[in-house]
Amino acid sequence: MKKLLLLLLPFAAQAQKTDKLHFKSLVSDTHNDFLSKAVEKGYAMDANLKGKTHSDLARFKQGGVDVQVFSVFCDGSFKNGAAFTRANREMDSLYAVIKRNPDKIVLATNTKQIRKAVRGHKLAALFGVEGGHMIEDKLENIDSFYNRGARYLTLTWNNSTPWATSAMEETRGTFKNAKKGLNEFGIQVVKRLNELGMMVDLSHVGEQTFWDAIQASTKPVIASHSCVYNLCHSFRTLKDDQIRAIGKNGGVIDINFFSGFLDSNYERKNAAFAARHKAEKDSLKKINPENYYADEILYEKYADEVQNIRAPLSLVIDHIDYIVKMIGIDHVGLGSDFDGINSGPQQLDDVSCYPVITKALAERGYSKKDIRKILGENFMRVMKENERK
């Protein structure tokens, strides 16, 4: 037993070192979908939601999360008149949590406010609007979101807008726009975001929209929750030329934790799961045709099966490595998509598990300085460069 303890001591010491580094670093996550769950299921972030969600206030603290961008999201079924209203309802839900818990969470809409919140041991919260359809083709709605604390706009979700084509619809050829990419109004959207100091988010957008937006933007862009195409082929992952373009632009790519964007074997494993539960999935798709709706319900029901589908944690680090080797350490961060995904990597069960990333990065040989950049400082740099002077 004594020999075993002696063997374990170096591992324990290393774990203590990485934990210390993690909790002393500024940790930011650029994409969390809790607010959709709050509105849809009546969940309160300041309650104990372990086993129900990936996130709650106590677990953010346990995971050492300092900065959380909360996604404001509704799918393409919300049309003009409903999408903007739904977005504001989700924002209201976060405002209510902040009002109830001023000692734990604050709205922080610039880097100075964020660092003040972190020094005060409070979660710095802000919004990212996930889907240009929520502005309902009105530039003034961008201003409204900005004034309420939104600091990025994802130009499209899976659905295209009249002014921008999405990755899903460009890939499938199902967009109804006259052409791929941004039209004149779409260019105006990018310019208005730049003027306000609101980051242009290129996750979810089609390739032509990507190139049009990155050419139009005068500020560094983000991909708030994306991964690498060469490691996992998906309409939602970034190809090498896109990665290089974000590096040249000075932007940052925040790695998504969804197994389907990390693991090239996920689709095969998920297809086998879907085949086993085809009848149930078909019934659920009659209620809502979006795959995410049926998958979320089935994944909760058959949780034991789902464990075998999850990507290994090592793949999160592989995607980070790939970007670092291609465009440098200054252009990668974390954008989990927690509470918006039904399959996350093994060991990353919820927001309390972020320290395992710091440990894994250290094991890959990243320096303390570089780990701090990945955990949050890269995002802070891009946010600061977008702020109005």
C-alpha positions as CSV (number, residue, x, y, z in Angstrom):
1,M,0.0,0.0,0.0
2,K,2.8,2.4,0.9
3,K,4.4,1.8,-2.5
4,L,1.1,2.5,-4.2
5,L,0.8,5.8,-2.3
6,L,4.3,6.8,-3.3
7,L,3.4,6.1,-7.0
8,L,0.3,8.2,-6.7
9,L,1.9,11.2,-5.1
10,P,3.3,12.8,-8.3
11,F,-0.1,12.5,-10.0
12,A,-1.8,14.2,-7.0
13,A,0.8,17.0,-7.0
14,Q,0.3,17.6,-10.7
15,A,-3.5,17.7,-10.2
16,Q,-3.1,20.3,-7.5
17,K,-0.9,22.4,-9.7
18,T,-3.3,22.4,-12.6
19,D,-6.3,23.1,-10.3
20,K,-4.4,26.1,-8.9
21,L,-3.7,27.3,-12.4
22,H,-7.3,26.8,-13.5
23,F,-8.9,28.7,-10.6
24,K,-6.3,31.5,-10.9
25,S,-7.0,31.9,-14.6
26,L,-9.8,33.9,-16.2
27,V,-12.1,31.2,-17.7
28,S,-14.6,32.2,-20.3
29,D,-17.1,30.2,-22.3
30,T,-18.5,31.9,-25.3
31,H,-21.7,29.8,-25.8
32,N,-24.1,28.3,-23.3
33,D,-27.8,27.6,-24.1
34,F,-29.2,27.6,-20.6
35,L,-31.6,30.4,-21.3
36,S,-33.6,28.4,-23.8
37,K,-34.0,25.7,-21.2
38,A,-35.1,28.3,-18.6
39,V,-37.9,29.5,-20.9
40,E,-38.9,26.1,-22.3
41,K,-38.9,24.2,-19.0
42,G,-39.2,26.8,-16.4
43,Y,-35.7,26.2,-14.9
44,A,-34.2,28.7,-12.6
45,M,-30.4,29.0,-12.8
46,D,-30.0,29.7,-9.1
47,A,-31.7,26.3,-8.3
48,N,-29.9,23.0,-8.0
49,L,-30.3,21.6,-11.5
50,K,-27.8,18.7,-11.4
51,G,-29.2,15.9,-13.5
52,K,-31.5,18.2,-15.4
53,T,-29.1,20.6,-17.1
54,H,-25.5,21.2,-17.8
55,S,-25.5,24.5,-15.9
56,D,-26.5,26.3,-12.7
57,L,-24.9,29.0,-10.6
58,A,-23.4,26.7,-8.1
59,R,-21.8,24.5,-10.8
60,F,-20.4,27.5,-12.7
61,K,-18.5,28.3,-9.4
62,Q,-17.4,24.7,-9.0
63,G,-16.0,24.7,-12.5
64,G,-14.1,28.0,-12.1
65,V,-16.1,29.7,-14.9
66,D,-15.6,33.5,-14.7
67,V,-17.2,34.7,-17.9
68,Q,-20.3,33.2,-19.5
69,V,-21.8,34.3,-22.8
70,F,-25.4,33.1,-22.6
71,S,-26.9,32.3,-26.0
72,V,-30.2,33.9,-26.9
73,F,-31.7,31.3,-29.2
74,C,-34.9,30.3,-31.0
75,D,-35.1,28.1,-34.1
76,G,-36.3,29.1,-37.5
77,S,-39.9,28.2,-36.7
78,F,-40.2,31.6,-34.9
79,K,-41.1,34.1,-37.6
80,N,-41.1,37.9,-37.6
81,G,-43.0,39.2,-34.6
82,A,-42.2,36.0,-32.5
83,A,-38.4,35.7,-32.8
84,F,-37.6,39.1,-31.4
85,T,-40.1,38.6,-28.6
86,R,-38.8,35.2,-27.7
87,A,-35.2,36.6,-27.6
88,N,-36.2,39.3,-25.1
89,R,-38.0,36.8,-23.0
90,E,-34.8,34.8,-22.6
91,M,-32.9,37.9,-21.8
92,D,-35.5,38.8,-19.1
93,S,-34.9,35.3,-17.5
94,L,-31.2,36.1,-17.0
95,Y,-32.0,39.6,-15.7
96,A,-34.2,38.0,-13.1
97,V,-31.4,35.7,-11.9
98,I,-29.0,38.6,-11.7
99,K,-31.5,40.6,-9.7
100,R,-32.0,37.7,-7.2
101,N,-28.3,37.0,-6.9
102,P,-26.3,40.2,-7.0
103,D,-23.5,38.7,-4.9
104,K,-23.0,35.8,-7.4
105,I,-23.7,37.0,-10.9
106,V,-23.6,40.4,-12.7
107,L,-24.2,41.7,-16.2
108,A,-20.8,42.7,-17.6
109,T,-20.8,44.2,-21.0
110,N,-17.2,45.2,-21.6
111,T,-13.8,43.9,-20.6
112,K,-13.3,46.4,-17.8
113,Q,-16.6,45.3,-16.2
114,I,-15.7,41.7,-16.7
115,R,-12.4,42.0,-14.9
116,K,-14.1,43.9,-12.0
117,A,-16.7,41.1,-11.7
118,V,-13.9,38.4,-11.6
119,R,-12.0,40.3,-8.9
120,G,-15.3,40.4,-6.9
121,H,-15.6,36.6,-7.4
122,K,-18.8,37.0,-9.4
123,L,-19.9,35.3,-12.6
124,A,-19.6,37.9,-15.4
125,A,-22.6,37.3,-17.7
126,L,-23.4,38.7,-21.1
127,F,-25.5,37.7,-24.1
128,G,-24.8,36.3,-27.6
129,V,-27.7,36.3,-30.0
130,E,-27.6,33.0,-31.9
131,G,-29.4,33.6,-35.2
132,G,-29.8,36.7,-37.3
133,H,-33.5,35.9,-37.8
134,M,-34.1,37.3,-34.3
135,I,-33.3,40.9,-35.5
136,E,-36.3,40.5,-37.9
137,D,-34.6,42.4,-40.7
138,K,-34.3,45.5,-38.6
139,L,-31.0,47.2,-37.8
140,E,-32.6,48.9,-34.8
141,N,-33.2,45.5,-33.2
142,I,-29.4,45.0,-33.2
143,D,-29.2,48.2,-31.2
144,S,-31.9,46.9,-28.9
145,F,-30.0,43.7,-28.2
146,Y,-26.7,45.6,-27.7
147,N,-28.3,47.9,-25.2
148,R,-29.6,44.9,-23.2
149,G,-26.1,43.3,-23.0
150,A,-25.6,41.3,-26.2
151,R,-22.0,41.4,-27.4
152,Y,-22.2,39.1,-30.5
153,L,-24.6,38.2,-33.2
154,T,-24.4,34.8,-34.9
155,L,-25.4,35.9,-38.4
156,T,-27.4,32.7,-39.0
157,W,-28.5,29.6,-37.1
158,N,-29.2,26.5,-39.3
159,N,-31.9,28.5,-41.0
160,S,-31.0,31.2,-43.5
161,T,-32.3,34.7,-43.3
162,P,-33.3,36.8,-46.2
163,W,-29.9,38.5,-46.0
164,A,-27.5,35.6,-45.2
165,T,-27.3,31.9,-46.1
166,S,-26.6,29.3,-43.4
167,A,-24.1,26.4,-43.5
168,M,-26.9,23.9,-43.3
169,E,-28.9,25.4,-46.2
170,E,-25.9,26.2,-48.3
171,T,-24.8,22.6,-48.0
172,R,-28.2,21.1,-48.8
173,G,-29.0,23.7,-51.4
174,T,-32.3,24.5,-49.7
175,F,-31.8,28.3,-49.2
176,K,-34.4,30.5,-50.9
177,N,-32.2,33.5,-51.3
178,A,-31.4,34.8,-54.7
179,K,-27.7,34.0,-54.1
180,K,-25.4,32.5,-51.5
181,G,-23.8,34.8,-48.9
182,L,-24.7,38.2,-47.7
183,N,-26.8,40.6,-49.7
184,E,-26.6,44.4,-49.3
185,F,-28.6,44.4,-46.1
186,G,-26.4,41.6,-44.7
187,I,-23.3,43.9,-45.3
188,Q,-25.1,46.6,-43.4
189,V,-25.7,44.2,-40.5
190,V,-21.9,43.5,-40.3
191,K,-21.1,47.2,-40.5
192,R,-23.6,48.0,-37.7
193,L,-22.2,45.3,-35.5
194,N,-18.7,46.8,-36.0
195,E,-20.0,50.3,-35.2
196,L,-21.6,49.2,-32.0
197,G,-18.7,47.1,-30.8
198,M,-20.7,43.9,-31.1
199,M,-18.7,40.9,-32.3
200,V,-19.6,39.2,-35.6
201,D,-20.0,35.5,-35.0
202,L,-19.4,33.2,-37.9
203,S,-20.5,29.8,-36.3
204,H,-23.4,28.3,-38.3
205,V,-22.9,30.5,-41.4
206,G,-22.5,29.2,-44.9
207,E,-19.1,29.4,-46.6
208,Q,-20.1,32.2,-48.9
209,T,-21.6,34.1,-45.9
210,F,-18.4,33.5,-44.1
211,W,-16.2,35.0,-46.8
212,D,-18.6,37.9,-47.4
213,A,-18.7,38.7,-43.7
214,I,-15.0,38.4,-43.0
215,Q,-14.3,40.7,-45.9
216,A,-16.9,43.3,-44.7
217,S,-15.8,43.3,-41.1
218,T,-13.3,45.8,-39.9
219,K,-13.0,44.2,-36.5
220,P,-11.8,40.7,-35.4
221,V,-14.6,38.1,-35.7
222,I,-15.4,35.0,-33.6
223,A,-16.6,31.5,-34.2
224,S,-18.4,31.2,-30.9
225,H,-18.9,27.4,-30.9
226,S,-17.1,25.7,-33.8
227,C,-14.6,22.9,-34.6
228,V,-12.2,21.7,-37.3
229,Y,-13.5,20.2,-40.5
230,N,-10.4,18.2,-41.2
231,L,-10.8,16.3,-37.9
232,C,-14.5,15.9,-38.2
233,H,-16.4,16.4,-41.5
234,S,-19.6,18.4,-40.8
235,F,-21.4,21.2,-42.4
236,R,-20.8,23.1,-39.1
237,T,-17.1,22.7,-38.8
238,L,-14.5,25.1,-40.2
239,K,-12.3,24.2,-43.2
240,D,-8.6,25.1,-43.2
241,D,-8.9,28.2,-45.4
242,Q,-11.6,29.5,-43.0
243,I,-9.4,28.9,-40.0
244,R,-6.5,30.7,-41.7
245,A,-8.8,33.6,-42.5
246,I,-9.9,34.0,-38.9
247,G,-6.3,34.0,-37.8
248,K,-5.4,36.7,-40.4
249,N,-8.4,38.7,-39.2
250,G,-7.2,38.5,-35.6
251,G,-10.3,36.6,-34.5
252,V,-10.8,33.6,-32.2
253,I,-12.3,30.1,-32.7
254,D,-14.0,28.8,-29.6
255,I,-14.2,25.0,-29.6
256,N,-17.6,23.4,-29.4
257,F,-18.0,20.4,-27.1
258,F,-20.7,18.5,-29.2
259,S,-19.5,15.0,-29.9
260,G,-20.8,15.3,-33.5
261,F,-18.4,18.1,-34.3
262,L,-15.4,16.6,-32.5
263,D,-15.5,12.9,-33.4
264,S,-15.5,11.6,-36.9
265,N,-17.0,8.3,-35.6
266,Y,-19.9,10.0,-34.0
267,E,-22.3,9.9,-36.9
268,R,-21.8,6.1,-37.4
269,K,-22.5,5.5,-33.7
270,N,-25.4,7.9,-33.6
271,A,-26.9,6.3,-36.7
272,A,-26.9,2.9,-35.0
273,F,-28.5,4.5,-31.9
274,A,-31.2,6.1,-34.1
275,A,-31.9,2.9,-35.9
276,R,-32.6,1.2,-32.6
277,H,-35.1,3.9,-31.7
278,K,-36.4,4.7,-35.1
279,A,-40.1,4.4,-34.3
280,E,-39.8,6.8,-31.3
281,K,-37.8,9.3,-33.3
282,D,-40.2,9.3,-36.2
283,S,-43.0,10.1,-33.7
284,L,-41.1,12.9,-32.1
285,K,-40.2,14.4,-35.5
286,K,-44.0,14.8,-36.2
287,I,-44.1,17.2,-33.2
288,N,-40.9,19.1,-34.2
289,P,-39.0,18.1,-37.4
290,E,-35.7,19.5,-36.1
291,N,-33.4,16.6,-35.3
292,Y,-32.1,18.3,-32.1
293,Y,-35.6,18.1,-30.5
294,A,-36.0,14.3,-31.0
295,D,-32.4,13.6,-30.1
296,E,-32.5,15.5,-26.9
297,I,-35.5,13.5,-25.6
298,L,-34.1,10.1,-26.7
299,Y,-30.7,10.9,-25.3
300,E,-32.2,11.7,-21.9
301,K,-34.3,8.5,-22.0
302,Y,-31.5,6.2,-23.0
303,A,-28.7,7.8,-21.1
304,D,-26.7,4.6,-20.6
305,E,-26.5,3.9,-24.3
306,V,-25.5,7.5,-24.9
307,Q,-22.3,7.1,-22.8
308,N,-20.8,4.9,-25.5
309,I,-21.5,7.5,-28.2
310,R,-19.7,10.4,-26.4
311,A,-16.4,11.7,-27.9
312,P,-13.2,11.2,-25.8
313,L,-11.9,14.3,-24.0
314,S,-8.7,14.0,-26.0
315,L,-10.5,15.1,-29.1
316,V,-11.3,18.5,-27.6
317,I,-7.6,19.0,-27.2
318,D,-6.9,17.7,-30.7
319,H,-9.1,20.4,-32.2
320,I,-7.3,23.0,-30.1
321,D,-3.9,21.6,-31.1
322,Y,-4.9,21.7,-34.8
323,I,-5.8,25.4,-34.7
324,V,-2.8,26.4,-32.6
325,K,-0.4,24.6,-35.1
326,M,-2.1,26.3,-38.0
327,I,-2.7,29.9,-36.9
328,G,-1.1,30.2,-33.4
329,I,-2.0,30.2,-29.8
330,D,-3.8,33.6,-29.9
331,H,-6.8,32.4,-31.9
332,V,-8.5,29.5,-29.9
333,G,-10.8,29.4,-26.9
334,L,-13.8,27.5,-25.5
335,G,-17.4,27.7,-26.6
336,S,-19.0,24.6,-25.1
337,D,-22.6,24.8,-26.3
338,F,-23.6,23.3,-23.0
339,D,-27.3,23.0,-22.6
340,G,-27.6,23.1,-26.4
341,I,-26.0,19.7,-27.0
342,N,-27.2,16.2,-26.2
343,S,-23.7,14.6,-26.3
344,G,-20.7,16.1,-24.8
345,P,-17.2,14.6,-24.4
346,Q,-16.4,12.0,-21.8
347,Q,-15.3,13.7,-18.5
348,L,-17.0,16.9,-19.5
349,D,-20.4,16.2,-18.0
350,D,-21.4,19.8,-17.1
351,V,-20.0,23.2,-16.3
352,S,-18.4,22.0,-13.1
353,C,-15.9,19.9,-15.1
354,Y,-13.8,22.7,-16.8
355,P,-10.7,21.9,-14.7
356,V,-10.2,18.7,-16.7
357,I,-9.5,20.8,-19.8
358,T,-6.7,22.7,-18.0
359,K,-5.3,19.4,-16.8
360,A,-5.4,17.9,-20.3
361,L,-3.8,21.0,-21.8
362,A,-1.0,20.8,-19.3
363,E,-0.5,17.2,-20.1
364,R,-0.1,18.1,-23.8
365,G,2.7,20.4,-22.8
366,Y,1.0,23.8,-23.0
367,S,2.7,26.5,-20.9
368,K,0.8,28.3,-18.1
369,K,0.7,31.5,-20.3
370,D,-0.7,29.6,-23.3
371,I,-3.3,27.8,-21.1
372,R,-4.5,31.1,-19.8
373,K,-4.9,32.4,-23.4
374,I,-7.0,29.3,-24.4
375,L,-9.1,29.4,-21.2
376,G,-10.2,33.0,-21.6
377,E,-7.6,35.7,-22.5
378,N,-7.9,35.2,-26.2
379,F,-11.6,35.9,-26.1
380,M,-11.0,38.9,-23.8
381,R,-8.6,40.3,-26.4
382,V,-11.0,40.0,-29.3
383,M,-13.8,41.5,-27.2
384,K,-11.7,44.4,-26.2
385,E,-10.6,45.0,-29.8
386,N,-14.3,45.2,-30.8
387,E,-15.3,47.6,-28.0
388,R,-16.1,51.2,-29.0
389,K,-13.2,53.5,-28.1
